Amino acid sequence: MWATPYLILAALCVVVLHHRNGTRRRGALPPGPLGIPFIGSAFQVNAAKPWVTFCDWRRRYGDIVHCRIWGQDTIIVNSERVARELLDKRSSNYSDKTLIEATQAFGLDYSPGFTPYSDRWRMQRRIYHQALRPEAVVQYQALQLGR
C-alpha cells in the first residue's frame, strides 16, 4: 500500500518533465495547440472532417500550424499561397532525402525515390518525365491492351 503514493508521484514527475521538454522543443516549430502529454492533439482533431479542425486552427494560429499527435510532430500548411511558396519556390530546401545505408546494401540507390537531390536525381527525373508524360504514354497503349 505504501508504494501507491510513490507511483503517483513518479507518474506525475514523468508527465511534468515530458510536458516541459515538449514545450522547450517547440521553440523552433510554428505555433499550434499544446495537446495532452503523450497523446498530443489526437482528440482535438475531428476524425470525420479533419479540415474543419485545421481551418479553426488557421484562424487561431496562422497559415502554418504545428501539432503533435501520439508523439508524431505534424506541420499543417493551411494556405495555398504558403504551400506554393514553400514547395514550389523553395523546393530545393525541402526536396532532399536522408540517405539510408540499406538502400546501397540492397542495390536500391539507383532509384529516384532513394536518390538525394542532386544532378543525378534531376537527370533521372528528366528521363522518367520524358518516358511517362501524358503525350508519351499513348505509345504504350497497344502493349497495355495486348495487341
N, CA, C and O atoms as a GROMACS GRO file, in nm:
protein
  588
    1MET      N    1   0.080  -0.119   0.000
    1MET     CA    2   0.000   0.000   0.000
    1MET      C    3   0.086   0.127   0.000
    1MET      O    4   0.047   0.229  -0.056
    2TRP      N    5   0.204   0.119   0.063
    2TRP     CA    6   0.290   0.237   0.075
    2TRP      C    7   0.346   0.278  -0.060
    2TRP      O    8   0.387   0.394  -0.076
    3ALA      N    9   0.350   0.187  -0.160
    3ALA     CA   10   0.411   0.217  -0.290
    3ALA      C   11   0.320   0.305  -0.376
    3ALA      O   12   0.369   0.371  -0.467
    4THR      N   13   0.191   0.306  -0.350
    4THR     CA   14   0.096   0.381  -0.433
    4THR      C   15   0.128   0.531  -0.438
    4THR      O   16   0.130   0.588  -0.547
    5PRO      N   17   0.153   0.598  -0.326
    5PRO     CA   18   0.187   0.741  -0.335
    5PRO      C   19   0.315   0.766  -0.415
    5PRO      O   20   0.324   0.865  -0.487
    6TYR      N   21   0.413   0.676  -0.402
    6TYR     CA   22   0.537   0.693  -0.476
    6TYR      C   23   0.516   0.673  -0.625
    6TYR      O   24   0.576   0.743  -0.706
    7LEU      N   25   0.430   0.578  -0.662
    7LEU     CA   26   0.399   0.556  -0.803
    7LEU      C   27   0.327   0.678  -0.863
    7LEU      O   28   0.355   0.720  -0.975
    8ILE      N   29   0.235   0.732  -0.786
    8ILE     CA   30   0.163   0.851  -0.833
    8ILE      C   31   0.259   0.968  -0.848
    8ILE      O   32   0.253   1.040  -0.947
    9LEU      N   33   0.347   0.985  -0.752
    9LEU     CA   34   0.446   1.093  -0.760
    9LEU      C   35   0.540   1.073  -0.880
    9LEU      O   36   0.571   1.169  -0.950
   10ALA      N   37   0.584   0.950  -0.903
   10ALA     CA   38   0.672   0.923  -1.017
   10ALA      C   39   0.601   0.949  -1.149
   10ALA      O   40   0.659   1.006  -1.241
   11ALA      N   41   0.474   0.907  -1.158
   11ALA     CA   42   0.397   0.931  -1.281
   11ALA      C   43   0.376   1.080  -1.304
   11ALA      O   44   0.385   1.127  -1.417
   12LEU      N   45   0.350   1.153  -1.199
   12LEU     CA   46   0.332   1.298  -1.210
   12LEU      C   47   0.462   1.365  -1.256
   12LEU      O   48   0.458   1.456  -1.338
   13CYS      N   49   0.576   1.320  -1.203
   13CYS     CA   50   0.705   1.376  -1.247
   13CYS      C   51   0.730   1.348  -1.395
   13CYS      O   52   0.778   1.435  -1.467
   14VAL      N   53   0.698   1.227  -1.440
   14VAL     CA   54   0.717   1.193  -1.581
   14VAL      C   55   0.630   1.282  -1.669
   14VAL      O   56   0.678   1.332  -1.771
   15VAL      N   57   0.505   1.304  -1.632
   15VAL     CA   58   0.416   1.389  -1.710
   15VAL      C   59   0.466   1.532  -1.713
   15VAL      O   60   0.467   1.594  -1.820
   16VAL      N   61   0.507   1.585  -1.599
   16VAL     CA   62   0.556   1.724  -1.594
   16VAL      C   63   0.683   1.739  -1.677
   16VAL      O   64   0.696   1.835  -1.752
   17LEU      N   65   0.777   1.646  -1.664
   17LEU     CA   66   0.901   1.654  -1.740
   17LEU      C   67   0.874   1.641  -1.890
   17LEU      O   68   0.936   1.711  -1.971
   18HIS      N   69   0.785   1.552  -1.928
   18HIS     CA   70   0.752   1.536  -2.070
   18HIS      C   71   0.690   1.664  -2.125
   18HIS      O   72   0.723   1.708  -2.235
   19HIS      N   73   0.600   1.724  -2.048
   19HIS     CA   74   0.536   1.848  -2.092
   19HIS      C   75   0.637   1.962  -2.103
   19HIS      O   76   0.632   2.040  -2.198
   20ARG      N   77   0.728   1.972  -2.007
   20ARG     CA   78   0.830   2.078  -2.011
   20ARG      C   79   0.924   2.059  -2.129
   20ARG      O   80   0.958   2.156  -2.196
   21ASN      N   81   0.967   1.936  -2.155
   21ASN     CA   82   1.054   1.909  -2.269
   21ASN      C   83   0.983   1.936  -2.400
   21ASN      O   84   1.043   1.988  -2.494
   22GLY      N   85   0.856   1.903  -2.406
   22GLY     CA   86   0.779   1.927  -2.528
   22GLY      C   87   0.765   2.074  -2.559
   22GLY      O   88   0.776   2.114  -2.675
   23THR      N   89   0.742   2.156  -2.457
   23THR     CA   90   0.727   2.299  -2.482
   23THR      C   91   0.862   2.363  -2.510
   23THR      O   92   0.868   2.463  -2.582
   24ARG      N   93   0.969   2.309  -2.457
   24ARG     CA   94   1.102   2.364  -2.484
   24ARG      C   95   1.140   2.338  -2.630
   24ARG      O   96   1.198   2.425  -2.695
   25ARG      N   97   1.107   2.219  -2.682
   25ARG     CA   98   1.138   2.186  -2.820
   25ARG      C   99   1.053   2.266  -2.918
   25ARG      O  100   1.092   2.281  -3.033
   26ARG      N  101   0.941   2.317  -2.877
   26ARG     CA  102   0.850   2.388  -2.966
   26ARG      C  103   0.906   2.522  -3.011
   26ARG      O  104   0.847   2.586  -3.098
   27GLY      N  105   1.017   2.567  -2.954
   27GLY     CA  106   1.071   2.697  -2.990
   27GLY      C  107   1.096   2.714  -3.139
   27GLY      O  108   1.073   2.823  -3.192
   28ALA      N  109   1.141   2.611  -3.207
   28ALA     CA  110   1.172   2.620  -3.350
   28ALA      C  111   1.053   2.582  -3.437
   28ALA      O  112   1.063   2.588  -3.560
   29LEU      N  113   0.943   2.543  -3.377
   29LEU     CA  114   0.827   2.497  -3.452
   29LEU      C  115   0.721   2.608  -3.460
   29LEU      O  116   0.718   2.697  -3.375
   30PRO      N  117   0.635   2.601  -3.561
   30PRO     CA  118   0.526   2.700  -3.571
   30PRO      C  119   0.430   2.687  -3.453
   30PRO      O  120   0.431   2.585  -3.384
   31PRO      N  121   0.348   2.787  -3.431
   31PRO     CA  122   0.252   2.780  -3.320
   31PRO      C  123   0.145   2.675  -3.348
   31PRO      O  124   0.121   2.636  -3.462
   32GLY      N  125   0.082   2.630  -3.241
   32GLY     CA  126  -0.024   2.531  -3.255
   32GLY      C  127  -0.074   2.488  -3.119
   32GLY      O  128  -0.025   2.534  -3.016
   33PRO      N  129  -0.172   2.399  -3.118
   33PRO     CA  130  -0.228   2.354  -2.990
   33PRO      C  131  -0.128   2.271  -2.912
   33PRO      O  132  -0.049   2.196  -2.970
   34LEU      N  133  -0.129   2.284  -2.780
   34LEU     CA  134  -0.035   2.211  -2.696
   34LEU      C  135  -0.072   2.063  -2.685
   34LEU      O  136   0.016   1.977  -2.697
   35GLY      N  137  -0.196   2.033  -2.664
   35GLY     CA  138  -0.237   1.893  -2.652
   35GLY      C  139  -0.209   1.837  -2.514
   35GLY      O  140  -0.164   1.907  -2.423
   36ILE      N  141  -0.236   1.710  -2.502
   36ILE     CA  142  -0.220   1.637  -2.376
   36ILE      C  143  -0.087   1.562  -2.382
   36ILE      O  144  -0.051   1.511  -2.488
   37PRO      N  145  -0.013   1.552  -2.271
   37PRO     CA  146   0.112   1.476  -2.274
   37PRO      C  147   0.090   1.334  -2.325
   37PRO      O  148  -0.009   1.269  -2.292
   38PHE      N  149   0.183   1.288  -2.407
   38PHE     CA  150   0.184   1.156  -2.470
   38PHE      C  151   0.080   1.142  -2.581
   38PHE      O  152   0.108   1.076  -2.682
   39ILE      N  153  -0.037   1.200  -2.566
   39ILE     CA  154  -0.145   1.185  -2.665
   39ILE      C  155  -0.139   1.298  -2.767
   39ILE      O  156  -0.171   1.278  -2.884
   40GLY      N  157  -0.100   1.416  -2.722
   40GLY     CA  158  -0.092   1.531  -2.811
   40GLY      C  159  -0.229   1.586  -2.842
   40GLY      O  160  -0.314   1.597  -2.754
   41SER      N  161  -0.252   1.619  -2.968
   41SER     CA  162  -0.378   1.680  -3.011
   41SER      C  163  -0.471   1.579  -3.076
   41SER      O  164  -0.562   1.618  -3.150
   42ALA      N  165  -0.451   1.451  -3.052
   42ALA     CA  166  -0.527   1.346  -3.120
   42ALA      C  167  -0.678   1.362  -3.098
   42ALA      O  168  -0.756   1.340  -3.190
   43PHE      N  169  -0.718   1.401  -2.980
   43PHE     CA  170  -0.862   1.412  -2.952
   43PHE      C  171  -0.918   1.548  -2.990
   43PHE      O  172  -1.039   1.568  -2.984
   44GLN      N  173  -0.834   1.640  -3.029
   44GLN     CA  174  -0.881   1.772  -3.073
   44GLN      C  175  -0.918   1.773  -3.221
   44GLN      O  176  -0.994   1.860  -3.265
   45VAL      N  177  -0.867   1.677  -3.298
   45VAL     CA  178  -0.892   1.673  -3.442
   45VAL      C  179  -1.021   1.594  -3.468
   45VAL      O  180  -1.038   1.483  -3.418
   46ASN      N  181  -1.109   1.654  -3.546
   46ASN     CA  182  -1.232   1.588  -3.587
   46ASN      C  183  -1.194   1.476  -3.684
   46ASN      O  184  -1.150   1.504  -3.795
   47ALA      N  185  -1.210   1.350  -3.644
   47ALA     CA  186  -1.166   1.237  -3.725
   47ALA      C  187  -1.244   1.226  -3.856
   47ALA      O  188  -1.187   1.184  -3.957
   48ALA      N  189  -1.371   1.262  -3.856
   48ALA     CA  190  -1.452   1.252  -3.977
   48ALA      C  191  -1.423   1.366  -4.074
   48ALA      O  192  -1.425   1.347  -4.196
   49LYS      N  193  -1.397   1.484  -4.021
   49LYS     CA  194  -1.370   1.602  -4.105
   49LYS      C  195  -1.252   1.680  -4.047
   49LYS      O  196  -1.272   1.785  -3.986
   50PRO      N  197  -1.129   1.630  -4.065
   50PRO     CA  198  -1.014   1.698  -4.005
   50PRO      C  199  -0.993   1.839  -4.058
   50PRO      O  200  -0.939   1.923  -3.986
   51TRP      N  201  -1.034   1.867  -4.182
   51TRP     CA  202  -1.015   2.000  -4.238
   51TRP      C  203  -1.091   2.107  -4.160
   51TRP      O  204  -1.050   2.223  -4.160
   52VAL      N  205  -1.199   2.070  -4.095
   52VAL     CA  206  -1.274   2.167  -4.013
   52VAL      C  207  -1.186   2.211  -3.896
   52VAL      O  208  -1.178   2.330  -3.865
   53THR      N  209  -1.120   2.114  -3.832
   53THR     CA  210  -1.030   2.146  -3.722
   53THR      C  211  -0.913   2.230  -3.772
   53THR      O  212  -0.874   2.327  -3.707
   54PHE      N  213  -0.857   2.193  -3.889
   54PHE     CA  214  -0.743   2.266  -3.942
   54PHE      C  215  -0.780   2.409  -3.978
   54PHE      O  216  -0.699   2.500  -3.959
   55CYS      N  217  -0.900   2.432  -4.030
   55CYS     CA  218  -0.946   2.569  -4.060
   55CYS      C  219  -0.960   2.651  -3.932
   55CYS      O  220  -0.927   2.769  -3.929
   56ASP      N  221  -1.011   2.587  -3.826
   56ASP     CA  222  -1.022   2.656  -3.698
   56ASP      C  223  -0.883   2.692  -3.645
   56ASP      O  224  -0.862   2.802  -3.594
   57TRP      N  225  -0.789   2.599  -3.658
   57TRP     CA  226  -0.651   2.626  -3.614
   57TRP      C  227  -0.588   2.736  -3.699
   57TRP      O  228  -0.507   2.813  -3.648
   58ARG      N  229  -0.623   2.744  -3.826
   58ARG     CA  230  -0.569   2.850  -3.912
   58ARG      C  231  -0.612   2.987  -3.859
   58ARG      O  232  -0.531   3.079  -3.851
   59ARG      N  233  -0.739   2.999  -3.822
   59ARG     CA  234  -0.786   3.127  -3.767
   59ARG      C  235  -0.717   3.159  -3.635
   59ARG      O  236  -0.690   3.276  -3.606
   60ARG      N  237  -0.688   3.056  -3.556
   60ARG     CA  238  -0.631   3.078  -3.424
   60ARG      C  239  -0.479   3.095  -3.426
   60ARG      O  240  -0.425   3.180  -3.355
   61TYR      N  241  -0.406   3.014  -3.511
   61TYR     CA  242  -0.261   3.010  -3.505
   61TYR      C  243  -0.190   3.063  -3.630
   61TYR      O  244  -0.072   3.095  -3.623
   62GLY      N  245  -0.261   3.072  -3.744
   62GLY     CA  246  -0.197   3.122  -3.866
   62GLY      C  247  -0.195   3.016  -3.976
   62GLY      O  248  -0.253   2.909  -3.962
   63ASP      N  249  -0.126   3.048  -4.086
   63ASP     CA  250  -0.126   2.962  -4.204
   63ASP      C  251  -0.046   2.834  -4.186
   63ASP      O  252  -0.076   2.734  -4.251
   64ILE      N  253   0.053   2.835  -4.099
   64ILE     CA  254   0.133   2.715  -4.073
   64ILE      C  255   0.115   2.678  -3.926
   64ILE      O  256   0.140   2.759  -3.837
   65VAL      N  257   0.071   2.554  -3.903
   65VAL     CA  258   0.037   2.510  -3.767
   65VAL      C  259   0.114   2.383  -3.735
   65VAL      O  260   0.130   2.295  -3.820
   66HIS      N  261   0.163   2.375  -3.612
   66HIS     CA  262   0.229   2.254  -3.565
   66HIS      C  263   0.140   2.187  -3.463
   66HIS      O  264   0.084   2.252  -3.375
   67CYS      N  265   0.127   2.055  -3.475
   67CYS     CA  266   0.061   1.979  -3.369
   67CYS      C  267   0.134   1.847  -3.352
   67CYS      O  268   0.202   1.799  -3.443
   68ARG      N  269   0.121   1.792  -3.237
   68ARG     CA  270   0.181   1.662  -3.207
   68ARG      C  271   0.067   1.565  -3.181
   68ARG      O  272  -0.019   1.590  -3.097
   69ILE      N  273   0.067   1.454  -3.256
   69ILE     CA  274  -0.037   1.353  -3.240
   69ILE      C  275   0.031   1.220  -3.212
   69ILE      O  276   0.106   1.169  -3.296
   70TRP      N  277   0.005   1.165  -3.094
   70TRP     CA  278   0.064   1.039  -3.050
   70TRP      C  279   0.217   1.041  -3.063
   70TRP      O  280   0.277   0.942  -3.104
   71GLY      N  281   0.278   1.154  -3.027
   71GLY     CA  282   0.423   1.167  -3.028
   71GLY      C  283   0.483   1.202  -3.164
   71GLY      O  284   0.604   1.219  -3.174
   72GLN      N  285   0.402   1.214  -3.268
   72GLN     CA  286   0.448   1.245  -3.403
   72GLN      C  287   0.423   1.393  -3.432
   72GLN      O  288   0.309   1.439  -3.429
   73ASP      N  289   0.530   1.467  -3.459
   73ASP     CA  290   0.515   1.608  -3.495
   73ASP      C  291   0.457   1.620  -3.635
   73ASP      O  292   0.500   1.549  -3.726
   74THR      N  293   0.359   1.707  -3.652
   74THR     CA  294   0.294   1.727  -3.780
   74THR      C  295   0.286   1.877  -3.808
   74THR      O  296   0.248   1.956  -3.722
   75ILE      N  297   0.324   1.915  -3.930
   75ILE     CA  298   0.313   2.053  -3.974
   75ILE      C  299   0.198   2.060  -4.074
   75ILE      O  300   0.196   1.984  -4.172
   76ILE      N  301   0.103   2.149  -4.050
   76ILE     CA  302  -0.013   2.165  -4.137
   76ILE      C  303   0.000   2.299  -4.207
   76ILE      O  304   0.009   2.403  -4.142
   77VAL      N  305   0.000   2.296  -4.340
   77VAL     CA  306   0.005   2.418  -4.421
   77VAL      C  307  -0.138   2.448  -4.464
   77VAL      O  308  -0.196   2.373  -4.543
   78ASN      N  309  -0.195   2.556  -4.413
   78ASN     CA  310  -0.336   2.588  -4.431
   78ASN      C  311  -0.362   2.692  -4.539
   78ASN      O  312  -0.470   2.752  -4.540
   79SER      N  313  -0.269   2.714  -4.628
   79SER     CA  314  -0.286   2.818  -4.728
   79SER      C  315  -0.220   2.774  -4.858
   79SER      O  316  -0.106   2.728  -4.858
   80GLU      N  317  -0.293   2.788  -4.968
   80GLU     CA  318  -0.235   2.754  -5.097
   80GLU      C  319  -0.117   2.845  -5.129
   80GLU      O  320  -0.017   2.800  -5.185
   81ARG      N  321  -0.129   2.971  -5.095
   81ARG     CA  322  -0.021   3.066  -5.121
   81ARG      C  323   0.106   3.024  -5.048
   81ARG      O  324   0.214   3.025  -5.108
   82VAL      N  325   0.095   2.989  -4.922
   82VAL     CA  326   0.212   2.947  -4.844
   82VAL      C  327   0.265   2.814  -4.895
   82VAL      O  328   0.387   2.794  -4.902
   83ALA      N  329   0.176   2.722  -4.932
   83ALA     CA  330   0.221   2.593  -4.985
   83ALA      C  331   0.300   2.613  -5.114
   83ALA      O  332   0.404   2.550  -5.133
   84ARG      N  333   0.252   2.699  -5.203
   84ARG     CA  334   0.326   2.726  -5.327
   84ARG      C  335   0.462   2.791  -5.296
   84ARG      O  336   0.563   2.756  -5.358
   85GLU      N  337   0.462   2.883  -5.203
   85GLU     CA  338   0.588   2.950  -5.166
   85GLU      C  339   0.690   2.848  -5.114
   85GLU      O  340   0.807   2.851  -5.153
   86LEU      N  341   0.645   2.760  -5.026
   86LEU     CA  342   0.737   2.664  -4.964
   86LEU      C  343   0.776   2.550  -5.058
   86LEU      O  344   0.893   2.512  -5.065
   87LEU      N  345   0.679   2.496  -5.130
   87LEU     CA  346   0.703   2.374  -5.206
   87LEU      C  347   0.744   2.399  -5.351
   87LEU      O  348   0.809   2.314  -5.411
   88ASP      N  349   0.707   2.513  -5.408
   88ASP     CA  350   0.749   2.544  -5.546
   88ASP      C  351   0.872   2.633  -5.548
   88ASP      O  352   0.974   2.598  -5.607
   89LYS      N  353   0.861   2.748  -5.484
   89LYS     CA  354   0.969   2.846  -5.492
   89LYS      C  355   1.090   2.809  -5.408
   89LYS      O  356   1.203   2.845  -5.443
   90ARG      N  357   1.069   2.737  -5.299
   90ARG     CA  358   1.181   2.697  -5.212
   90ARG      C  359   1.199   2.546  -5.211
   90ARG      O  360   1.244   2.490  -5.111
   91SER      N  361   1.165   2.481  -5.320
   91SER     CA  362   1.166   2.334  -5.322
   91SER      C  363   1.304   2.276  -5.296
   91SER      O  364   1.315   2.166  -5.240
   92SER      N  365   1.410   2.345  -5.334
   92SER     CA  366   1.544   2.290  -5.311
   92SER      C  367   1.574   2.276  -5.162
   92SER      O  368   1.657   2.194  -5.123
   93ASN      N  369   1.507   2.355  -5.077
   93ASN     CA  370   1.527   2.343  -4.932
   93ASN      C  371   1.463   2.216  -4.877
   93ASN      O  372   1.511   2.161  -4.777
   94TYR      N  373   1.355   2.168  -4.941
   94TYR     CA  374   1.276   2.059  -4.884
   94TYR      C  375   1.280   1.932  -4.967
   94TYR      O  376   1.219   1.832  -4.928
   95SER      N  377   1.349   1.931  -5.080
   95SER     CA  378   1.345   1.817  -5.171
   95SER      C  379   1.442   1.706  -5.135
   95SER      O  380   1.428   1.595  -5.185
   96ASP      N  381   1.539   1.732  -5.052
   96ASP     CA  382   1.640   1.631  -5.025
   96ASP      C  383   1.584   1.520  -4.937
   96ASP      O  384   1.493   1.542  -4.857
   97LYS      N  385   1.640   1.402  -4.952
   97LYS     CA  386   1.601   1.286  -4.874
   97LYS      C  387   1.720   1.243  -4.790
   97LYS      O  388   1.836   1.266  -4.827
   98THR      N  389   1.692   1.182  -4.679
   98THR     CA  390   1.802   1.129  -4.599
   98THR      C  391   1.851   1.001  -4.664
   98THR      O  392   1.772   0.920  -4.711
   99LEU      N  393   1.981   0.984  -4.667
   99LEU     CA  394   2.041   0.866  -4.729
   99LEU      C  395   2.032   0.750  -4.630
   99LEU      O  396   2.082   0.759  -4.518
  100ILE      N  397   1.970   0.646  -4.673
  100ILE     CA  398   1.958   0.527  -4.589
  100ILE      C  399   2.062   0.427  -4.637
  100ILE      O  400   2.063   0.390  -4.755
  101GLU      N  401   2.148   0.385  -4.548
  101GLU     CA  402   2.257   0.295  -4.586
  101GLU      C  403   2.205   0.164  -4.644
  101GLU      O  404   2.272   0.103  -4.728
  102ALA      N  405   2.086   0.121  -4.601
  102ALA     CA  406   2.032  -0.004  -4.651
  102ALA      C  407   2.001   0.003  -4.800
  102ALA      O  408   2.003  -0.099  -4.869
  103THR      N  409   1.973   0.122  -4.852
  103THR     CA  410   1.943   0.133  -4.995
  103THR      C  411   2.064   0.093  -5.078
  103THR      O  412   2.050   0.028  -5.181
  104GLN      N  413   2.182   0.130  -5.033
  104GLN     CA  414   2.303   0.090  -5.104
  104GLN      C  415   2.330  -0.059  -5.085
  104GLN      O  416   2.372  -0.128  -5.179
  105ALA      N  417   2.307  -0.109  -4.966
  105ALA     CA  418   2.333  -0.250  -4.938
  105ALA      C  419   2.243  -0.341  -5.022
  105ALA      O  420   2.286  -0.448  -5.065
  106PHE      N  421   2.119  -0.299  -5.046
  106PHE     CA  422   2.025  -0.379  -5.124
  106PHE      C  423   2.023  -0.339  -5.271
  106PHE      O  424   1.941  -0.392  -5.347
  107GLY      N  425   2.110  -0.248  -5.312
  107GLY     CA  426   2.118  -0.209  -5.452
  107GLY      C  427   2.003  -0.121  -5.498
  107GLY      O  428   1.969  -0.120  -5.616
  108LEU      N  429   1.943  -0.046  -5.407
  108LEU     CA  430   1.830   0.041  -5.442
  108LEU      C  431   1.871   0.186  -5.462
  108LEU      O  432   1.785   0.272  -5.482
  109ASP      N  433   2.000   0.214  -5.458
  109ASP     CA  434   2.044   0.353  -5.467
  109ASP      C  435   2.029   0.410  -5.608
  109ASP      O  436   2.052   0.529  -5.628
  110TYR      N  437   1.992   0.329  -5.706
  110TYR     CA  438   1.968   0.378  -5.842
  110TYR      C  439   1.830   0.445  -5.853
  110TYR      O  440   1.808   0.525  -5.944
  111SER      N  441   1.740   0.412  -5.764
  111SER     CA  442   1.600   0.458  -5.772
  111SER      C  443   1.588   0.605  -5.734
  111SER      O  444   1.646   0.647  -5.634
  112PRO      N  445   1.513   0.683  -5.813
  112PRO     CA  446   1.494   0.824  -5.777
  112PRO      C  447   1.426   0.842  -5.642
  112PRO      O  448   1.443   0.946  -5.577
  113GLY      N  449   1.350   0.743  -5.599
  113GLY     CA  450   1.286   0.752  -5.468
  113GLY      C  451   1.385   0.751  -5.353
  113GLY      O  452   1.353   0.798  -5.243
  114PHE      N  453   1.504   0.699  -5.377
  114PHE     CA  454   1.606   0.693  -5.272
  114PHE      C  455   1.727   0.780  -5.303
  114PHE      O  456   1.820   0.787  -5.221
  115THR      N  457   1.730   0.845  -5.418
  115THR     CA  458   1.843   0.927  -5.458
  115THR      C  459   1.831   1.066  -5.397
  115THR      O  460   1.727   1.129  -5.410
  116PRO      N  461   1.936   1.116  -5.330
  116PRO     CA  462   1.931   1.252  -5.276
  116PRO      C  463   1.920   1.355  -5.389
  116PRO      O  464   1.958   1.330  -5.503
  117TYR      N  465   1.866   1.471  -5.355
  117TYR     CA  466   1.850   1.579  -5.452
  117TYR      C  467   1.988   1.620  -5.502
  117TYR      O  468   2.071   1.669  -5.425
  118SER      N  469   2.011   1.600  -5.633
  118SER     CA  470   2.142   1.629  -5.692
  118SER      C  471   2.127   1.634  -5.844
  118SER      O  472   2.017   1.622  -5.896
  119ASP      N  473   2.239   1.652  -5.914
  119ASP     CA  474   2.236   1.649  -6.060
  119ASP      C  475   2.190   1.512  -6.111
  119ASP      O  476   2.116   1.503  -6.209
  120ARG      N  477   2.234   1.406  -6.044
  120ARG     CA  478   2.193   1.271  -6.084
  120ARG      C  479   2.041   1.255  -6.070
  120ARG      O  480   1.976   1.200  -6.159
  121TRP      N  481   1.984   1.304  -5.959
  121TRP     CA  482   1.839   1.294  -5.939
  121TRP      C  483   1.764   1.373  -6.046
  121TRP      O  484   1.665   1.324  -6.100
  122ARG      N  485   1.812   1.494  -6.077
  122ARG     CA  486   1.746   1.575  -6.180
  122ARG      C  487   1.751   1.506  -6.316
  122ARG      O  488   1.653   1.511  -6.391
  123MET      N  489   1.864   1.442  -6.349
  123MET     CA  490   1.874   1.369  -6.475
  123MET      C  491   1.775   1.252  -6.478
  123MET      O  492   1.706   1.231  -6.578
  124GLN      N  493   1.768   1.175  -6.369
  124GLN     CA  494   1.674   1.063  -6.362
  124GLN      C  495   1.530   1.111  -6.375
  124GLN      O  496   1.449   1.049  -6.444
  125ARG      N  497   1.498   1.219  -6.308
  125ARG     CA  498   1.362   1.273  -6.315
  125ARG      C  499   1.329   1.317  -6.457
  125ARG      O  500   1.218   1.293  -6.504
  126ARG      N  501   1.423   1.379  -6.525
  126ARG     CA  502   1.402   1.423  -6.663
  126ARG      C  503   1.376   1.303  -6.755
  126ARG      O  504   1.288   1.309  -6.841
  127ILE      N  505   1.451   1.195  -6.737
  127ILE     CA  506   1.433   1.074  -6.818
  127ILE      C  507   1.296   1.013  -6.792
  127ILE      O  508   1.224   0.978  -6.885
  128TYR      N  509   1.258   0.999  -6.664
  128TYR     CA  510   1.127   0.945  -6.631
  128TYR      C  511   1.015   1.032  -6.687
  128TYR      O  512   0.916   0.982  -6.739
  129HIS      N  513   1.032   1.162  -6.676
  129HIS     CA  514   0.929   1.253  -6.726
  129HIS      C  515   0.912   1.238  -6.878
  129HIS      O  516   0.800   1.239  -6.928
  130GLN      N  517   1.022   1.224  -6.951
  130GLN     CA  518   1.012   1.207  -7.096
  130GLN      C  519   0.940   1.078  -7.132
  130GLN      O  520   0.864   1.074  -7.229
  131ALA      N  521   0.962   0.973  -7.054
  131ALA     CA  522   0.901   0.844  -7.085
  131ALA      C  523   0.757   0.831  -7.036
  131ALA      O  524   0.680   0.753  -7.091
  132LEU      N  525   0.720   0.907  -6.933
  132LEU     CA  526   0.589   0.888  -6.870
  132LEU      C  527   0.496   1.008  -6.878
  132LEU      O  528   0.389   1.006  -6.817
  133ARG      N  529   0.532   1.112  -6.952
  133ARG     CA  530   0.442   1.227  -6.965
  133ARG      C  531   0.319   1.184  -7.046
  133ARG      O  532   0.328   1.087  -7.121
  134PRO      N  533   0.207   1.252  -7.033
  134PRO     CA  534   0.082   1.209  -7.100
  134PRO      C  535   0.096   1.189  -7.250
  134PRO      O  536   0.036   1.097  -7.305
  135GLU      N  537   0.174   1.272  -7.318
  135GLU     CA  538   0.189   1.257  -7.463
  135GLU      C  539   0.266   1.131  -7.499
  135GLU      O  540   0.240   1.070  -7.603
  136ALA      N  541   0.361   1.090  -7.415
  136ALA     CA  542   0.444   0.973  -7.444
  136ALA      C  543   0.375   0.842  -7.406
  136ALA      O  544   0.407   0.737  -7.461
  137VAL      N  545   0.281   0.847  -7.314
  137VAL     CA  546   0.216   0.726  -7.266
  137VAL      C  547   0.130   0.662  -7.374
  137VAL      O  548   0.105   0.542  -7.369
  138VAL      N  549   0.084   0.739  -7.472
  138VAL     CA  550  -0.001   0.687  -7.579
  138VAL      C  551   0.069   0.573  -7.652
  138VAL      O  552   0.003   0.479  -7.697
  139GLN      N  553   0.199   0.580  -7.665
  139GLN     CA  554   0.272   0.474  -7.738
  139GLN      C  555   0.269   0.341  -7.665
  139GLN      O  556   0.298   0.238  -7.726
  140TYR      N  557   0.235   0.338  -7.537
  140TYR     CA  558   0.228   0.213  -7.461
  140TYR      C  559   0.090   0.150  -7.465
  140TYR      O  560   0.071   0.040  -7.414
  141GLN      N  561  -0.007   0.217  -7.526
  141GLN     CA  562  -0.144   0.170  -7.522
  141GLN      C  563  -0.160   0.032  -7.587
  141GLN      O  564  -0.231  -0.053  -7.533
  142ALA      N  565  -0.096   0.007  -7.701
  142ALA     CA  566  -0.107  -0.123  -7.766
  142ALA      C  567  -0.051  -0.233  -7.678
  142ALA      O  568  -0.107  -0.342  -7.672
  143LEU      N  569   0.058  -0.207  -7.610
  143LEU     CA  570   0.117  -0.306  -7.519
  143LEU      C  571   0.024  -0.334  -7.402
  143LEU      O  572   0.010  -0.449  -7.360
  144GLN      N  573  -0.040  -0.230  -7.350
  144GLN     CA  574  -0.131  -0.247  -7.237
  144GLN      C  575  -0.256  -0.326  -7.277
  144GLN      O  576  -0.309  -0.403  -7.197
  145LEU      N  577  -0.302  -0.306  -7.400
  145LEU     CA  578  -0.422  -0.374  -7.446
  145LEU      C  579  -0.393  -0.513  -7.501
  145LEU      O  580  -0.486  -0.587  -7.534
  146GLY      N  581  -0.265  -0.549  -7.510
  146GLY     CA  582  -0.225  -0.682  -7.555
  146GLY      C  583  -0.232  -0.701  -7.706
  146GLY      O  584  -0.255  -0.813  -7.753
  147ARG      N  585  -0.213  -0.598  -7.781
  147ARG     CA  586  -0.217  -0.607  -7.928
  147ARG      C  587  -0.081  -0.631  -7.986
  147ARG      O  588  -0.067  -0.641  -8.107
   0.00000   0.00000   0.00000
